[in-house]
């Protein structure tokens, strides 16, 4: 191939459901250090266009630390020296990253700390599910308020990005892949 030839991108293929066998790891939903007094729970359901739960979706979460930093704690995933498999997190470091599969009811749960983002605190979410040729990106805002992304949306679409605050540090954030109440998904160029 000459230096002037341009490579074409490889086409996407449907995602999963096979990723659920190798990518989830023990403690993937435990972003906050275990037992942290300020831990919150973000939870909800991943739903298809008919409002039915998706039992084999997987979600990746990224967020800023409570101080606003984006560094995370690399190396907090330990390997089992005998098998080479993941033992899980060390339960003391805030990592800023989580990976959670949905259960048979399409439900997920993430234990984390409130991000210290400027403006409205949010957690970035990447959705993997069967039938998707590309994963989907969205945000779960923990409060409604002034934010460039939220401000650019009509009220009904804006509402799909706001997690409903429950009791005792819980936030419910359902993700609808299509249909009525479809979650706003982001496109990155």
C-alpha positions as MATLAB code, in Angstrom:
seq = 'XXXXXXXXXXXXXXXXXXXXXXXXXXXXXXXXXXXXXXXXXXXXXXXXXXXXXXXXXXXXXXXXXXXXXXXXXXXXXXXXXXXXXXXXXXXXXXXXXXXXXXXXXXXXXXXXXXXXXXXXXXXXXXXXXXXXXXXXXXXXXXXXXXXXXXXXXXXXXXXXXXXXXXXXXXXXXXXXXXXXXXXXXXXXX';
ca = [
       0.000    0.000    0.000;
       1.374    3.399   -0.927;
       1.517    6.308    1.504;
      -1.165    8.125   -0.512;
      -3.738    5.321   -0.294;
      -6.391    5.868    2.312;
      -7.725    3.031    4.435;
     -11.477    2.799    4.686;
     -13.028    2.240    8.101;
     -14.145   -1.244    8.992;
     -17.948   -1.455    9.219;
     -19.549   -1.907   12.617;
     -21.077   -5.197   13.662;
     -23.866   -5.793   16.117;
     -22.871   -5.605   19.750;
     -23.253   -8.720   21.873;
     -24.794  -10.403   23.748;
     -21.423  -12.195   23.990;
     -19.625   -9.264   25.696;
     -21.489  -10.132   28.908;
     -19.366  -13.239   29.357;
     -15.929  -11.674   29.417;
     -16.175   -7.948   30.067;
     -18.000   -7.625   33.415;
     -15.735   -8.051   36.424;
     -16.270   -8.531   40.168;
     -17.105   -5.240   41.838;
     -17.648   -3.442   38.533;
     -20.501   -1.448   40.023;
     -18.530   -0.418   43.116;
     -16.907    2.861   42.001;
     -16.984    4.390   45.492;
     -14.744    2.869   48.122;
     -16.711    0.224   49.998;
     -18.526    1.651   53.024;
     -17.847    5.300   52.062;
     -20.261    7.494   54.084;
     -21.067    9.716   51.078;
     -21.708    6.905   48.590;
     -24.777    7.215   46.393;
     -26.508    4.613   44.256;
     -27.414    5.274   40.632;
     -29.794    2.591   39.404;
     -32.476    1.975   36.836;
     -33.614   -0.134   33.925;
     -32.482   -0.401   30.325;
     -35.632   -0.606   28.186;
     -36.316   -1.297   24.516;
     -38.728    0.624   22.262;
     -41.747   -1.253   23.625;
     -40.750   -0.450   27.217;
     -39.598   -4.018   27.863;
     -36.460   -4.564   29.975;
     -33.256   -5.665   28.257;
     -31.741   -8.469   30.364;
     -28.329   -8.596   28.689;
     -27.238   -4.986   28.263;
     -23.975   -3.723   29.686;
     -23.206   -0.184   30.858;
     -19.877    1.593   31.260;
     -19.778    4.626   33.558;
     -17.156    7.399   33.725;
     -17.159   10.382   36.028;
     -15.103   13.011   37.765;
     -13.995   12.481   41.345;
     -15.700   14.536   44.083;
     -12.856   17.083   43.823;
     -13.509   17.465   40.073;
     -10.357   15.645   38.966;
     -10.497   13.114   36.143;
      -7.463   11.094   37.181;
      -9.202    8.106   38.808;
      -7.195    5.367   40.470;
      -5.421    3.202   37.918;
      -4.518   -0.234   39.094;
      -7.450   -0.649   41.428;
      -8.495   -3.778   39.537;
      -6.526   -6.684   40.939;
      -5.710   -9.946   39.178;
      -5.740  -13.375   40.723;
      -2.121  -14.573   40.483;
      -3.222  -18.207   40.061;
      -5.822  -17.810   37.312;
      -4.977  -14.403   35.840;
      -8.654  -13.463   36.187;
      -9.891  -10.325   37.886;
     -10.346  -10.398   41.642;
     -12.152   -7.081   41.517;
     -11.463   -3.715   43.046;
      -9.335   -3.172   46.099;
     -12.337   -1.527   47.884;
     -10.377    1.543   48.995;
      -9.737    3.672   45.883;
     -12.178    5.828   43.932;
     -11.692    4.807   40.309;
     -14.061    7.020   38.305;
     -14.984    3.998   36.133;
     -17.622    1.315   36.487;
     -18.955   -1.516   34.323;
     -22.282   -3.125   35.125;
     -24.373   -5.710   33.268;
     -28.144   -5.589   33.596;
     -29.799   -8.432   35.450;
     -32.622  -10.632   34.133;
     -35.089   -7.799   34.859;
     -33.009   -5.262   32.882;
     -31.933   -3.527   36.116;
     -28.493   -2.126   36.942;
     -26.998   -0.473   40.035;
     -23.833    1.570   40.541;
     -22.375    2.689   43.889;
     -20.387    5.891   43.464;
     -19.731    9.381   44.822;
     -21.251   12.635   43.575;
     -18.965   13.949   40.816;
     -17.348   17.318   41.344;
     -17.947   18.535   37.791;
     -18.345   22.233   37.262;
     -21.988   23.098   36.703;
     -24.427   20.232   37.141;
     -22.900   16.949   38.320;
     -23.301   14.124   35.824;
     -22.086   10.614   35.159;
     -21.255    9.616   31.577;
     -22.872    6.364   30.432;
     -22.049    4.099   27.500;
     -24.717    1.525   26.587;
     -23.953   -1.811   24.932;
     -26.939   -3.952   23.934;
     -27.879   -6.613   21.404;
     -29.013   -5.262   18.085;
     -26.966   -2.065   18.369;
     -24.334   -1.663   15.684;
     -22.656    1.051   17.741;
     -22.736    1.645   21.465;
     -24.702    4.665   22.689;
     -23.478    7.524   24.874;
     -25.582    9.547   27.284;
     -25.330   11.336   30.617;
     -27.111   10.859   33.927;
     -27.429   14.270   35.590;
     -27.909   14.145   39.359;
     -29.703   17.513   39.399;
     -31.468   19.799   36.955;
     -29.949   23.217   36.403;
     -27.878   25.351   34.081;
     -25.703   23.226   31.809;
     -24.831   23.814   28.121;
     -26.119   20.396   27.030;
     -29.299   20.549   29.105;
     -29.967   24.155   28.064;
     -29.865   23.142   24.378;
     -32.702   20.621   24.772;
     -36.484   21.032   24.848;
     -37.968   20.331   28.304;
     -39.329   16.866   27.418;
     -35.988   15.708   25.987;
     -34.050   17.338   28.826;
     -36.027   15.273   31.336;
     -34.597   12.034   29.871;
     -31.155   13.000   31.187;
     -32.158   13.846   34.776;
     -31.932   11.070   37.371;
     -34.829   11.121   39.834;
     -33.590   11.530   43.395;
     -34.973    8.920   45.764;
     -34.399    8.289   49.438;
     -31.119    7.732   51.244;
     -28.752    8.765   48.445;
     -30.398    6.887   45.590;
     -30.982    8.180   42.060;
     -33.100    6.406   39.451;
     -32.042    6.720   35.830;
     -33.883    4.583   33.287;
     -32.438    4.346   29.788;
     -34.927    3.963   26.921;
     -33.239    2.953   23.684;
     -36.072    4.168   21.434;
     -39.754    5.060   21.363;
     -41.705    7.336   23.670;
     -39.414    8.933   26.245;
     -36.284    7.831   24.368;
     -33.161    8.868   26.244;
     -31.094   11.601   24.608;
     -27.977   10.006   23.151;
     -24.844   11.932   22.228;
     -22.833   11.748   19.043;
     -19.114   12.367   19.151;
     -17.308   13.510   16.022;
];
